[in-house]
Amino acid sequence: MAIVRCEKCGRPTKHVKPPGYSEMTHLPIGWPETAAICGTVGCENSGFVWLKQDEERDYQKGQRVFSIHTQTAKVRVQ
């Protein structure tokens, strides 16, 4: 499942086991004014989307909608 982390908090493999996330980040629609907020506890920065390696392959094939684990991101509402 994809994970959202801001530039400051960095790549998710620092704390997520098992690793296996792509080296590439992706900007969520509307970034930086996006609802994709870093999932690090206490952080409310706009985040980048990190895809698992198999999701990265799907992205390269054109897929653009990915699930995120409910505890890895927060949602900003208007």
N, CA, C and O atoms as a Tripos MOL2 file, in Angstrom:
@<TRIPOS>MOLECULE
protein
  312   311    78     0     0
PROTEIN
NO_CHARGES

@<TRIPOS>ATOM
      1 N           0.8310   -1.1790    0.0000 N.3       1 MET1
      2 CA          0.0000    0.0000    0.0000 C.3       1 MET1
      3 C           0.8750    1.2400    0.0000 C.2       1 MET1
      4 O           1.9360    1.2700    0.6220 O.2       1 MET1
      5 N           0.4200    2.2480   -0.6970 N.am      2 ALA2
      6 CA          1.1400    3.5110   -0.7620 C.3       2 ALA2
      7 C           1.1980    4.1470    0.6260 C.2       2 ALA2
      8 O           0.3870    3.8440    1.5020 O.2       2 ALA2
      9 N           2.1700    5.0310    0.8030 N.am      3 ILE3
     10 CA          2.3220    5.7330    2.0680 C.3       3 ILE3
     11 C           2.6230    7.1970    1.7410 C.2       3 ILE3
     12 O           3.2100    7.4990    0.7020 O.2       3 ILE3
     13 N           2.2210    8.0930    2.6270 N.am      4 VAL4
     14 CA          2.4340    9.5180    2.4030 C.3       4 VAL4
     15 C           3.4060   10.0500    3.4560 C.2       4 VAL4
     16 O           3.1980    9.8820    4.6580 O.2       4 VAL4
     17 N           4.4660   10.6930    2.9790 N.am      5 ARG5
     18 CA          5.4510   11.3090    3.8620 C.3       5 ARG5
     19 C           5.8870   12.6380    3.2440 C.2       5 ARG5
     20 O           5.9910   12.7530    2.0230 O.2       5 ARG5
     21 N           6.1380   13.6330    4.0800 N.am      6 CYS6
     22 CA          6.5970   14.9250    3.5840 C.3       6 CYS6
     23 C           8.0960   14.8680    3.3140 C.2       6 CYS6
     24 O           8.7660   13.8870    3.6370 O.2       6 CYS6
     25 N           8.6010   15.9320    2.7210 N.am      7 GLU7
     26 CA         10.0310   15.9920    2.4040 C.3       7 GLU7
     27 C          10.8780   15.9060    3.6740 C.2       7 GLU7
     28 O          11.9210   15.2520    3.6760 O.2       7 GLU7
     29 N          10.4450   16.5530    4.7420 N.am      8 LYS8
     30 CA         11.2020   16.5640    5.9970 C.3       8 LYS8
     31 C          11.2660   15.1670    6.6270 C.2       8 LYS8
     32 O          12.3280   14.7400    7.0800 O.2       8 LYS8
     33 N          10.1400   14.4620    6.6550 N.am      9 CYS9
     34 CA         10.0860   13.1430    7.3040 C.3       9 CYS9
     35 C          10.7360   12.0590    6.4520 C.2       9 CYS9
     36 O          11.2380   11.0690    6.9860 O.2       9 CYS9
     37 N          10.7320   12.2350    5.1470 N.am     10 GLY10
     38 CA         11.5050   11.3790    4.2660 C.3      10 GLY10
     39 C          10.9290   10.0200    3.9240 C.2      10 GLY10
     40 O           9.7800    9.6950    4.2240 O.2      10 GLY10
     41 N          11.7780    9.2520    3.2860 N.am     11 ARG11
     42 CA         11.4250    7.9320    2.7530 C.3      11 ARG11
     43 C          10.8980    7.0170    3.8490 C.2      11 ARG11
     44 O          11.4840    6.9440    4.9290 O.2      11 ARG11
     45 N           9.8050    6.3220    3.5860 N.am     12 PRO12
     46 CA          9.1520    5.5070    4.6160 C.3      12 PRO12
     47 C           9.9390    4.3100    5.1160 C.2      12 PRO12
     48 O           9.6160    3.7940    6.1860 O.2      12 PRO12
     49 N          10.9390    3.8450    4.4120 N.am     13 THR13
     50 CA         11.6410    2.6440    4.8530 C.3      13 THR13
     51 C          12.4390    2.8630    6.1290 C.2      13 THR13
     52 O          12.9390    1.9030    6.7170 O.2      13 THR13
     53 N          12.5650    4.1090    6.5640 N.am     14 LYS14
     54 CA         13.2480    4.3640    7.8310 C.3      14 LYS14
     55 C          12.5250    3.6760    8.9850 C.2      14 LYS14
     56 O          13.1650    3.2120    9.9280 O.2      14 LYS14
     57 N          11.1940    3.6080    8.9170 N.am     15 HIS15
     58 CA         10.4040    3.1040   10.0350 C.3      15 HIS15
     59 C           9.4090    2.0110    9.6570 C.2      15 HIS15
     60 O           8.8170    1.3870   10.5370 O.2      15 HIS15
     61 N           9.2200    1.7740    8.3760 N.am     16 VAL16
     62 CA          8.2130    0.8180    7.9280 C.3      16 VAL16
     63 C           8.8790   -0.5030    7.5920 C.2      16 VAL16
     64 O           9.8530   -0.5380    6.8400 O.2      16 VAL16
     65 N           8.3700   -1.5660    8.1340 N.am     17 LYS17
     66 CA          8.8740   -2.9000    7.8330 C.3      17 LYS17
     67 C           7.7340   -3.6980    7.2140 C.2      17 LYS17
     68 O           6.6010   -3.5580    7.6750 O.2      17 LYS17
     69 N           7.9610   -4.5170    6.2100 N.am     18 PRO18
     70 CA          9.2180   -4.6170    5.4890 C.3      18 PRO18
     71 C           9.3900   -3.4510    4.5360 C.2      18 PRO18
     72 O           8.4140   -2.7960    4.1710 O.2      18 PRO18
     73 N          10.6430   -3.1840    4.1240 N.am     19 PRO19
     74 CA         10.8530   -2.1340    3.1310 C.3      19 PRO19
     75 C          10.2900   -2.5800    1.7900 C.2      19 PRO19
     76 O           9.4670   -3.4950    1.7520 O.2      19 PRO19
     77 N          10.6870   -1.9950    0.7460 N.am     20 GLY20
     78 CA         10.1860   -2.3810   -0.5650 C.3      20 GLY20
     79 C           9.4970   -1.2380   -1.2670 C.2      20 GLY20
     80 O           8.7630   -1.4560   -2.2300 O.2      20 GLY20
     81 N           9.7200   -0.0150   -0.8010 N.am     21 TYR21
     82 CA          9.1540    1.1460   -1.4690 C.3      21 TYR21
     83 C          10.0670    1.5980   -2.5850 C.2      21 TYR21
     84 O          11.2860    1.4460   -2.5110 O.2      21 TYR21
     85 N           9.4690    2.1510   -3.6120 N.am     22 SER22
     86 CA         10.2090    2.6830   -4.7420 C.3      22 SER22
     87 C          11.1070    3.8190   -4.2880 C.2      22 SER22
     88 O          10.8480    4.4470   -3.2610 O.2      22 SER22
     89 N          12.1450    4.0820   -5.0350 N.am     23 GLU23
     90 CA         13.0350    5.2080   -4.7640 C.3      23 GLU23
     91 C          12.3990    6.5250   -5.2160 C.2      23 GLU23
     92 O          12.8460    7.5980   -4.8100 O.2      23 GLU23
     93 N          11.3660    6.4520   -6.0480 N.am     24 MET24
     94 CA         10.7320    7.6400   -6.6190 C.3      24 MET24
     95 C           9.5650    8.1020   -5.7550 C.2      24 MET24
     96 O           8.8780    7.2920   -5.1330 O.2      24 MET24
     97 N           9.3540    9.4130   -5.7270 N.am     25 THR25
     98 CA          8.1580    9.9580   -5.0870 C.3      25 THR25
     99 C           7.2230   10.4640   -6.1680 C.2      25 THR25
    100 O           7.6360   10.7150   -7.3000 O.2      25 THR25
    101 N           5.9580   10.6090   -5.8030 N.am     26 HIS26
    102 CA          4.9660   11.1290   -6.7360 C.3      26 HIS26
    103 C           4.1880   12.2300   -6.0410 C.2      26 HIS26
    104 O           3.8920   12.1420   -4.8490 O.2      26 HIS26
    105 N           3.8600   13.2680   -6.7970 N.am     27 LEU27
    106 CA          3.0860   14.3690   -6.2410 C.3      27 LEU27
    107 C           1.6030   14.0350   -6.3210 C.2      27 LEU27
    108 O           1.1120   13.6720   -7.3900 O.2      27 LEU27
    109 N           0.8810   14.1510   -5.2080 N.am     28 PRO28
    110 CA         -0.5580   13.9500   -5.2640 C.3      28 PRO28
    111 C          -1.2160   15.1170   -6.0010 C.2      28 PRO28
    112 O          -0.6510   16.2090   -6.0660 O.2      28 PRO28
    113 N          -2.3780   14.8940   -6.5410 N.am     29 ILE29
    114 CA         -3.1030   15.9460   -7.2450 C.3      29 ILE29
    115 C          -3.2880   17.1420   -6.3200 C.2      29 ILE29
    116 O          -3.6850   16.9900   -5.1650 O.2      29 ILE29
    117 N          -2.9980   18.3230   -6.8330 N.am     30 GLY30
    118 CA         -3.1690   19.5480   -6.0710 C.3      30 GLY30
    119 C          -2.0060   19.9340   -5.1760 C.2      30 GLY30
    120 O          -2.0830   20.9360   -4.4640 O.2      30 GLY30
    121 N          -0.9310   19.1610   -5.1990 N.am     31 TRP31
    122 CA          0.1960   19.4440   -4.3210 C.3      31 TRP31
    123 C           0.7360   20.8340   -4.5920 C.2      31 TRP31
    124 O           0.8420   21.1710   -5.7710 O.2      31 TRP31
    125 N           1.0890   21.6790   -3.6340 N.am     32 PRO32
    126 CA          1.1610   21.3800   -2.2120 C.3      32 PRO32
    127 C          -0.1390   21.6180   -1.4550 C.2      32 PRO32
    128 O          -0.2240   21.3030   -0.2680 O.2      32 PRO32
    129 N          -1.1360   22.1600   -2.1100 N.am     33 GLU33
    130 CA         -2.4440   22.3680   -1.4560 C.3      33 GLU33
    131 C          -3.2850   21.1080   -1.6220 C.2      33 GLU33
    132 O          -4.3530   21.1420   -2.2340 O.2      33 GLU33
    133 N          -2.8140   20.0330   -1.0920 N.am     34 THR34
    134 CA         -3.4250   18.7280   -1.2810 C.3      34 THR34
    135 C          -3.9850   18.1940    0.0230 C.2      34 THR34
    136 O          -3.6440   18.6840    1.1000 O.2      34 THR34
    137 N          -4.8300   17.2090   -0.0700 N.am     35 ALA35
    138 CA         -5.3570   16.5450    1.1250 C.3      35 ALA35
    139 C          -4.4410   15.4160    1.5810 C.2      35 ALA35
    140 O          -4.7040   14.7820    2.6020 O.2      35 ALA35
    141 N          -3.3730   15.1600    0.8400 N.am     36 ALA36
    142 CA         -2.4300   14.1030    1.2240 C.3      36 ALA36
    143 C          -1.4320   14.6840    2.2170 C.2      36 ALA36
    144 O          -0.4940   15.3840    1.8340 O.2      36 ALA36
    145 N          -1.6420   14.3880    3.4890 N.am     37 ILE37
    146 CA         -0.8400   14.9320    4.5740 C.3      37 ILE37
    147 C           0.0710   13.8340    5.1140 C.2      37 ILE37
    148 O          -0.3300   12.6750    5.2170 O.2      37 ILE37
    149 N           1.2810   14.2070    5.4520 N.am     38 CYS38
    150 CA          2.2630   13.2660    5.9830 C.3      38 CYS38
    151 C           1.6600   12.4250    7.1060 C.2      38 CYS38
    152 O           0.9570   12.9390    7.9770 O.2      38 CYS38
    153 N           1.9430   11.1460    7.0710 N.am     39 GLY39
    154 CA          1.4120   10.2260    8.0650 C.3      39 GLY39
    155 C           2.2660   10.0830    9.3110 C.2      39 GLY39
    156 O           1.9250    9.3040   10.2000 O.2      39 GLY39
    157 N           3.3670   10.8160    9.3970 N.am     40 THR40
    158 CA          4.1990   10.7600   10.5950 C.3      40 THR40
    159 C           3.4580   11.4270   11.7500 C.2      40 THR40
    160 O           2.8900   12.5060   11.5820 O.2      40 THR40
    161 N           3.4600   10.8020   12.9030 N.am     41 VAL41
    162 CA          2.7680   11.3440   14.0660 C.3      41 VAL41
    163 C           3.2770   12.7480   14.3620 C.2      41 VAL41
    164 O           4.4840   12.9660   14.4690 O.2      41 VAL41
    165 N           2.3550   13.7000   14.4940 N.am     42 GLY42
    166 CA          2.6900   15.0750   14.8260 C.3      42 GLY42
    167 C           3.0620   15.9530   13.6460 C.2      42 GLY42
    168 O           3.2970   17.1470   13.8310 O.2      42 GLY42
    169 N           3.1240   15.4120   12.4480 N.am     43 CYS43
    170 CA          3.4830   16.1860   11.2560 C.3      43 CYS43
    171 C           2.2220   16.4960   10.4590 C.2      43 CYS43
    172 O           1.3820   15.6210   10.2510 O.2      43 CYS43
    173 N           2.0950   17.7480   10.0140 N.am     44 GLU44
    174 CA          0.9340   18.1510    9.2220 C.3      44 GLU44
    175 C           1.3430   18.7740    7.8970 C.2      44 GLU44
    176 O           0.5850   19.5510    7.3150 O.2      44 GLU44
    177 N           2.5370   18.4380    7.4140 N.am     45 ASN45
    178 CA          3.0090   18.9470    6.1290 C.3      45 ASN45
    179 C           2.3550   18.1940    4.9800 C.2      45 ASN45
    180 O           1.9770   17.0300    5.1150 O.2      45 ASN45
    181 N           2.2270   18.8820    3.8420 N.am     46 SER46
    182 CA          1.7780   18.2090    2.6270 C.3      46 SER46
    183 C           2.7730   17.1190    2.2900 C.2      46 SER46
    184 O           3.9800   17.2940    2.4570 O.2      46 SER46
    185 N           2.2690   16.0000    1.8200 N.am     47 GLY47
    186 CA          3.1550   14.8730    1.5940 C.3      47 GLY47
    187 C           3.2810   14.4390    0.1560 C.2      47 GLY47
    188 O           2.4580   14.7620   -0.7010 O.2      47 GLY47
    189 N           4.3400   13.6970   -0.0750 N.am     48 PHE48
    190 CA          4.5630   13.0070   -1.3410 C.3      48 PHE48
    191 C           4.0240   11.5930   -1.1980 C.2      48 PHE48
    192 O           3.9110   11.0760   -0.0870 O.2      48 PHE48
    193 N           3.6970   10.9760   -2.3070 N.am     49 VAL49
    194 CA          3.2270    9.5940   -2.2920 C.3      49 VAL49
    195 C           4.4040    8.6830   -2.6200 C.2      49 VAL49
    196 O           5.0900    8.8570   -3.6270 O.2      49 VAL49
    197 N           4.6180    7.7080   -1.7410 N.am     50 TRP50
    198 CA          5.6280    6.6800   -1.9550 C.3      50 TRP50
    199 C           4.8890    5.3910   -2.2820 C.2      50 TRP50
    200 O           4.0190    4.9630   -1.5240 O.2      50 TRP50
    201 N           5.2280    4.7770   -3.3930 N.am     51 LEU51
    202 CA          4.5650    3.5520   -3.8190 C.3      51 LEU51
    203 C           5.4510    2.3460   -3.5350 C.2      51 LEU51
    204 O           6.6770    2.4270   -3.5960 O.2      51 LEU51
    205 N           4.8080    1.2320   -3.2260 N.am     52 LYS52
    206 CA          5.5410   -0.0280   -3.1340 C.3      52 LYS52
    207 C           6.0670   -0.3410   -4.5340 C.2      52 LYS52
    208 O           5.5780    0.2080   -5.5220 O.2      52 LYS52
    209 N           7.0410   -1.2040   -4.6140 N.am     53 GLN53
    210 CA          7.6620   -1.4880   -5.9040 C.3      53 GLN53
    211 C           6.6740   -2.0520   -6.9190 C.2      53 GLN53
    212 O           6.7540   -1.7190   -8.1020 O.2      53 GLN53
    213 N           5.7440   -2.9000   -6.4800 N.am     54 ASP54
    214 CA          4.7570   -3.4280   -7.4270 C.3      54 ASP54
    215 C           3.7810   -2.3310   -7.8690 C.2      54 ASP54
    216 O           3.3180   -2.3350   -9.0100 O.2      54 ASP54
    217 N           3.4690   -1.3970   -6.9710 N.am     55 GLU55
    218 CA          2.6040   -0.2730   -7.3380 C.3      55 GLU55
    219 C           3.3190    0.6560   -8.3110 C.2      55 GLU55
    220 O           2.6900    1.2310   -9.1990 O.2      55 GLU55
    221 N           4.6200    0.8030   -8.1480 N.am     56 GLU56
    222 CA          5.4070    1.6340   -9.0700 C.3      56 GLU56
    223 C           5.3190    1.0700  -10.4860 C.2      56 GLU56
    224 O           5.2060    1.8240  -11.4520 O.2      56 GLU56
    225 N           5.3700   -0.2530  -10.6070 N.am     57 ARG57
    226 CA          5.2160   -0.8780  -11.9330 C.3      57 ARG57
    227 C           3.8310   -0.5780  -12.5010 C.2      57 ARG57
    228 O           3.6920   -0.2990  -13.6920 O.2      57 ARG57
    229 N           2.8010   -0.6340  -11.6450 N.am     58 ASP58
    230 CA          1.4430   -0.3100  -12.0930 C.3      58 ASP58
    231 C           1.3450    1.1550  -12.5120 C.2      58 ASP58
    232 O           0.6660    1.4750  -13.4880 O.2      58 ASP58
    233 N           2.0180    2.0480  -11.7830 N.am     59 TYR59
    234 CA          2.0380    3.4650  -12.1320 C.3      59 TYR59
    235 C           2.6450    3.6530  -13.5200 C.2      59 TYR59
    236 O           2.1250    4.4160  -14.3350 O.2      59 TYR59
    237 N           3.7390    2.9600  -13.7800 N.am     60 GLN60
    238 CA          4.4010    3.0590  -15.0840 C.3      60 GLN60
    239 C           3.4930    2.5780  -16.2110 C.2      60 GLN60
    240 O           3.6530    2.9930  -17.3590 O.2      60 GLN60
    241 N           2.5400    1.7030  -15.8870 N.am     61 LYS61
    242 CA          1.5820    1.1910  -16.8750 C.3      61 LYS61
    243 C           0.3470    2.0740  -16.9870 C.2      61 LYS61
    244 O          -0.5380    1.7920  -17.7950 O.2      61 LYS61
    245 N           0.2690    3.1510  -16.1810 N.am     62 GLY62
    246 CA         -0.8430    4.0870  -16.3100 C.3      62 GLY62
    247 C          -1.7990    4.1720  -15.1360 C.2      62 GLY62
    248 O          -2.6760    5.0360  -15.1300 O.2      62 GLY62
    249 N          -1.6630    3.3090  -14.1440 N.am     63 GLN63
    250 CA         -2.5580    3.3840  -12.9820 C.3      63 GLN63
    251 C          -2.2430    4.6400  -12.1880 C.2      63 GLN63
    252 O          -1.0740    4.9690  -11.9880 O.2      63 GLN63
    253 N          -3.2800    5.3520  -11.7290 N.am     64 ARG64
    254 CA         -3.0720    6.5960  -11.0010 C.3      64 ARG64
    255 C          -3.8170    6.6640   -9.6660 C.2      64 ARG64
    256 O          -3.6970    7.6610   -8.9530 O.2      64 ARG64
    257 N          -4.5650    5.6510   -9.3210 N.am     65 VAL65
    258 CA         -5.2790    5.6240   -8.0420 C.3      65 VAL65
    259 C          -4.7350    4.4630   -7.2260 C.2      65 VAL65
    260 O          -4.7210    3.3200   -7.6840 O.2      65 VAL65
    261 N          -4.2790    4.7700   -5.9970 N.am     66 PHE66
    262 CA         -3.6730    3.7670   -5.1350 C.3      66 PHE66
    263 C          -4.2670    3.8570   -3.7420 C.2      66 PHE66
    264 O          -4.6430    4.9370   -3.2870 O.2      66 PHE66
    265 N          -4.3500    2.7270   -3.0720 N.am     67 SER67
    266 CA         -4.8430    2.6850   -1.6990 C.3      67 SER67
    267 C          -3.7220    3.0600   -0.7540 C.2      67 SER67
    268 O          -2.5510    2.7870   -1.0170 O.2      67 SER67
    269 N          -4.0930    3.6900    0.3510 N.am     68 ILE68
    270 CA         -3.1290    3.9570    1.4050 C.3      68 ILE68
    271 C          -3.6200    3.2960    2.6700 C.2      68 ILE68
    272 O          -4.8220    3.1310    2.8770 O.2      68 ILE68
    273 N          -2.6830    2.9210    3.5120 N.am     69 HIS69
    274 CA         -3.0360    2.3350    4.7950 C.3      69 HIS69
    275 C          -3.6240    3.4440    5.6460 C.2      69 HIS69
    276 O          -3.0750    4.5450    5.6820 O.2      69 HIS69
    277 N          -4.7230    3.1810    6.3280 N.am     70 THR70
    278 CA         -5.4390    4.2500    7.0390 C.3      70 THR70
    279 C          -4.6310    4.9030    8.1400 C.2      70 THR70
    280 O          -4.9620    6.0200    8.5390 O.2      70 THR70
    281 N          -3.5940    4.2700    8.6490 N.am     71 GLN71
    282 CA         -2.7960    4.8740    9.6980 C.3      71 GLN71
    283 C          -1.5570    5.5820    9.1790 C.2      71 GLN71
    284 O          -0.7390    6.0580    9.9660 O.2      71 GLN71
    285 N          -1.4090    5.6580    7.8640 N.am     72 THR72
    286 CA         -0.1920    6.2620    7.3220 C.3      72 THR72
    287 C          -0.4080    7.6530    6.7660 C.2      72 THR72
    288 O           0.5530    8.2740    6.3130 O.2      72 THR72
    289 N          -1.6210    8.1680    6.7810 N.am     73 ALA73
    290 CA         -1.8690    9.5060    6.2570 C.3      73 ALA73
    291 C          -3.0560   10.1330    6.9510 C.2      73 ALA73
    292 O          -3.8960    9.4430    7.5290 O.2      73 ALA73
    293 N          -3.1150   11.4470    6.8870 N.am     74 LYS74
    294 CA         -4.2400   12.1950    7.4090 C.3      74 LYS74
    295 C          -4.8710   12.9410    6.2600 C.2      74 LYS74
    296 O          -4.2290   13.1220    5.2250 O.2      74 LYS74
    297 N          -6.1030   13.3790    6.4030 N.am     75 VAL75
    298 CA         -6.7900   14.0890    5.3310 C.3      75 VAL75
    299 C          -7.0780   15.5190    5.7610 C.2      75 VAL75
    300 O          -7.5950   15.7470    6.8550 O.2      75 VAL75
    301 N          -6.7490   16.4780    4.9140 N.am     76 ARG76
    302 CA         -7.0530   17.8870    5.1380 C.3      76 ARG76
    303 C          -8.3880   18.1860    4.4640 C.2      76 ARG76
    304 O          -8.5740   17.8630    3.2910 O.2      76 ARG76
    305 N          -9.3090   18.7930    5.1860 N.am     77 VAL77
    306 CA        -10.6110   19.1320    4.6230 C.3      77 VAL77
    307 C         -10.8130   20.6420    4.6430 C.2      77 VAL77
    308 O         -10.1740   21.3540    5.4180 O.2      77 VAL77
    309 N         -11.7020   21.1190    3.7900 N.am     78 GLN78
    310 CA        -11.9880   22.5520    3.7310 C.3      78 GLN78
    311 C         -13.0390   22.9240    4.7370 C.2      78 GLN78
    312 O         -13.4130   24.0930    4.8350 O.2      78 GLN78
@<TRIPOS>BOND
     1     1     2 1
     2     2     3 1
     3     3     4 2
     4     3     5 am
     5     5     6 1
     6     6     7 1
     7     7     8 2
     8     7     9 am
     9     9    10 1
    10    10    11 1
    11    11    12 2
    12    11    13 am
    13    13    14 1
    14    14    15 1
    15    15    16 2
    16    15    17 am
    17    17    18 1
    18    18    19 1
    19    19    20 2
    20    19    21 am
    21    21    22 1
    22    22    23 1
    23    23    24 2
    24    23    25 am
    25    25    26 1
    26    26    27 1
    27    27    28 2
    28    27    29 am
    29    29    30 1
    30    30    31 1
    31    31    32 2
    32    31    33 am
    33    33    34 1
    34    34    35 1
    35    35    36 2
    36    35    37 am
    37    37    38 1
    38    38    39 1
    39    39    40 2
    40    39    41 am
    41    41    42 1
    42    42    43 1
    43    43    44 2
    44    43    45 am
    45    45    46 1
    46    46    47 1
    47    47    48 2
    48    47    49 am
    49    49    50 1
    50    50    51 1
    51    51    52 2
    52    51    53 am
    53    53    54 1
    54    54    55 1
    55    55    56 2
    56    55    57 am
    57    57    58 1
    58    58    59 1
    59    59    60 2
    60    59    61 am
    61    61    62 1
    62    62    63 1
    63    63    64 2
    64    63    65 am
    65    65    66 1
    66    66    67 1
    67    67    68 2
    68    67    69 am
    69    69    70 1
    70    70    71 1
    71    71    72 2
    72    71    73 am
    73    73    74 1
    74    74    75 1
    75    75    76 2
    76    75    77 am
    77    77    78 1
    78    78    79 1
    79    79    80 2
    80    79    81 am
    81    81    82 1
    82    82    83 1
    83    83    84 2
    84    83    85 am
    85    85    86 1
    86    86    87 1
    87    87    88 2
    88    87    89 am
    89    89    90 1
    90    90    91 1
    91    91    92 2
    92    91    93 am
    93    93    94 1
    94    94    95 1
    95    95    96 2
    96    95    97 am
    97    97    98 1
    98    98    99 1
    99    99   100 2
   100    99   101 am
   101   101   102 1
   102   102   103 1
   103   103   104 2
   104   103   105 am
   105   105   106 1
   106   106   107 1
   107   107   108 2
   108   107   109 am
   109   109   110 1
   110   110   111 1
   111   111   112 2
   112   111   113 am
   113   113   114 1
   114   114   115 1
   115   115   116 2
   116   115   117 am
   117   117   118 1
   118   118   119 1
   119   119   120 2
   120   119   121 am
   121   121   122 1
   122   122   123 1
   123   123   124 2
   124   123   125 am
   125   125   126 1
   126   126   127 1
   127   127   128 2
   128   127   129 am
   129   129   130 1
   130   130   131 1
   131   131   132 2
   132   131   133 am
   133   133   134 1
   134   134   135 1
   135   135   136 2
   136   135   137 am
   137   137   138 1
   138   138   139 1
   139   139   140 2
   140   139   141 am
   141   141   142 1
   142   142   143 1
   143   143   144 2
   144   143   145 am
   145   145   146 1
   146   146   147 1
   147   147   148 2
   148   147   149 am
   149   149   150 1
   150   150   151 1
   151   151   152 2
   152   151   153 am
   153   153   154 1
   154   154   155 1
   155   155   156 2
   156   155   157 am
   157   157   158 1
   158   158   159 1
   159   159   160 2
   160   159   161 am
   161   161   162 1
   162   162   163 1
   163   163   164 2
   164   163   165 am
   165   165   166 1
   166   166   167 1
   167   167   168 2
   168   167   169 am
   169   169   170 1
   170   170   171 1
   171   171   172 2
   172   171   173 am
   173   173   174 1
   174   174   175 1
   175   175   176 2
   176   175   177 am
   177   177   178 1
   178   178   179 1
   179   179   180 2
   180   179   181 am
   181   181   182 1
   182   182   183 1
   183   183   184 2
   184   183   185 am
   185   185   186 1
   186   186   187 1
   187   187   188 2
   188   187   189 am
   189   189   190 1
   190   190   191 1
   191   191   192 2
   192   191   193 am
   193   193   194 1
   194   194   195 1
   195   195   196 2
   196   195   197 am
   197   197   198 1
   198   198   199 1
   199   199   200 2
   200   199   201 am
   201   201   202 1
   202   202   203 1
   203   203   204 2
   204   203   205 am
   205   205   206 1
   206   206   207 1
   207   207   208 2
   208   207   209 am
   209   209   210 1
   210   210   211 1
   211   211   212 2
   212   211   213 am
   213   213   214 1
   214   214   215 1
   215   215   216 2
   216   215   217 am
   217   217   218 1
   218   218   219 1
   219   219   220 2
   220   219   221 am
   221   221   222 1
   222   222   223 1
   223   223   224 2
   224   223   225 am
   225   225   226 1
   226   226   227 1
   227   227   228 2
   228   227   229 am
   229   229   230 1
   230   230   231 1
   231   231   232 2
   232   231   233 am
   233   233   234 1
   234   234   235 1
   235   235   236 2
   236   235   237 am
   237   237   238 1
   238   238   239 1
   239   239   240 2
   240   239   241 am
   241   241   242 1
   242   242   243 1
   243   243   244 2
   244   243   245 am
   245   245   246 1
   246   246   247 1
   247   247   248 2
   248   247   249 am
   249   249   250 1
   250   250   251 1
   251   251   252 2
   252   251   253 am
   253   253   254 1
   254   254   255 1
   255   255   256 2
   256   255   257 am
   257   257   258 1
   258   258   259 1
   259   259   260 2
   260   259   261 am
   261   261   262 1
   262   262   263 1
   263   263   264 2
   264   263   265 am
   265   265   266 1
   266   266   267 1
   267   267   268 2
   268   267   269 am
   269   269   270 1
   270   270   271 1
   271   271   272 2
   272   271   273 am
   273   273   274 1
   274   274   275 1
   275   275   276 2
   276   275   277 am
   277   277   278 1
   278   278   279 1
   279   279   280 2
   280   279   281 am
   281   281   282 1
   282   282   283 1
   283   283   284 2
   284   283   285 am
   285   285   286 1
   286   286   287 1
   287   287   288 2
   288   287   289 am
   289   289   290 1
   290   290   291 1
   291   291   292 2
   292   291   293 am
   293   293   294 1
   294   294   295 1
   295   295   296 2
   296   295   297 am
   297   297   298 1
   298   298   299 1
   299   299   300 2
   300   299   301 am
   301   301   302 1
   302   302   303 1
   303   303   304 2
   304   303   305 am
   305   305   306 1
   306   306   307 1
   307   307   308 2
   308   307   309 am
   309   309   310 1
   310   310   311 1
   311   311   312 2
@<TRIPOS>SUBSTRUCTURE
     1 MET1         2 RESIDUE 1 A MET
     2 ALA2         6 RESIDUE 1 A ALA
     3 ILE3        10 RESIDUE 1 A ILE
     4 VAL4        14 RESIDUE 1 A VAL
     5 ARG5        18 RESIDUE 1 A ARG
     6 CYS6        22 RESIDUE 1 A CYS
     7 GLU7        26 RESIDUE 1 A GLU
     8 LYS8        30 RESIDUE 1 A LYS
     9 CYS9        34 RESIDUE 1 A CYS
    10 GLY10       38 RESIDUE 1 A GLY
    11 ARG11       42 RESIDUE 1 A ARG
    12 PRO12       46 RESIDUE 1 A PRO
    13 THR13       50 RESIDUE 1 A THR
    14 LYS14       54 RESIDUE 1 A LYS
    15 HIS15       58 RESIDUE 1 A HIS
    16 VAL16       62 RESIDUE 1 A VAL
    17 LYS17       66 RESIDUE 1 A LYS
    18 PRO18       70 RESIDUE 1 A PRO
    19 PRO19       74 RESIDUE 1 A PRO
    20 GLY20       78 RESIDUE 1 A GLY
    21 TYR21       82 RESIDUE 1 A TYR
    22 SER22       86 RESIDUE 1 A SER
    23 GLU23       90 RESIDUE 1 A GLU
    24 MET24       94 RESIDUE 1 A MET
    25 THR25       98 RESIDUE 1 A THR
    26 HIS26      102 RESIDUE 1 A HIS
    27 LEU27      106 RESIDUE 1 A LEU
    28 PRO28      110 RESIDUE 1 A PRO
    29 ILE29      114 RESIDUE 1 A ILE
    30 GLY30      118 RESIDUE 1 A GLY
    31 TRP31      122 RESIDUE 1 A TRP
    32 PRO32      126 RESIDUE 1 A PRO
    33 GLU33      130 RESIDUE 1 A GLU
    34 THR34      134 RESIDUE 1 A THR
    35 ALA35      138 RESIDUE 1 A ALA
    36 ALA36      142 RESIDUE 1 A ALA
    37 ILE37      146 RESIDUE 1 A ILE
    38 CYS38      150 RESIDUE 1 A CYS
    39 GLY39      154 RESIDUE 1 A GLY
    40 THR40      158 RESIDUE 1 A THR
    41 VAL41      162 RESIDUE 1 A VAL
    42 GLY42      166 RESIDUE 1 A GLY
    43 CYS43      170 RESIDUE 1 A CYS
    44 GLU44      174 RESIDUE 1 A GLU
    45 ASN45      178 RESIDUE 1 A ASN
    46 SER46      182 RESIDUE 1 A SER
    47 GLY47      186 RESIDUE 1 A GLY
    48 PHE48      190 RESIDUE 1 A PHE
    49 VAL49      194 RESIDUE 1 A VAL
    50 TRP50      198 RESIDUE 1 A TRP
    51 LEU51      202 RESIDUE 1 A LEU
    52 LYS52      206 RESIDUE 1 A LYS
    53 GLN53      210 RESIDUE 1 A GLN
    54 ASP54      214 RESIDUE 1 A ASP
    55 GLU55      218 RESIDUE 1 A GLU
    56 GLU56      222 RESIDUE 1 A GLU
    57 ARG57      226 RESIDUE 1 A ARG
    58 ASP58      230 RESIDUE 1 A ASP
    59 TYR59      234 RESIDUE 1 A TYR
    60 GLN60      238 RESIDUE 1 A GLN
    61 LYS61      242 RESIDUE 1 A LYS
    62 GLY62      246 RESIDUE 1 A GLY
    63 GLN63      250 RESIDUE 1 A GLN
    64 ARG64      254 RESIDUE 1 A ARG
    65 VAL65      258 RESIDUE 1 A VAL
    66 PHE66      262 RESIDUE 1 A PHE
    67 SER67      266 RESIDUE 1 A SER
    68 ILE68      270 RESIDUE 1 A ILE
    69 HIS69      274 RESIDUE 1 A HIS
    70 THR70      278 RESIDUE 1 A THR
    71 GLN71      282 RESIDUE 1 A GLN
    72 THR72      286 RESIDUE 1 A THR
    73 ALA73      290 RESIDUE 1 A ALA
    74 LYS74      294 RESIDUE 1 A LYS
    75 VAL75      298 RESIDUE 1 A VAL
    76 ARG76      302 RESIDUE 1 A ARG
    77 VAL77      306 RESIDUE 1 A VAL
    78 GLN78      310 RESIDUE 1 A GLN
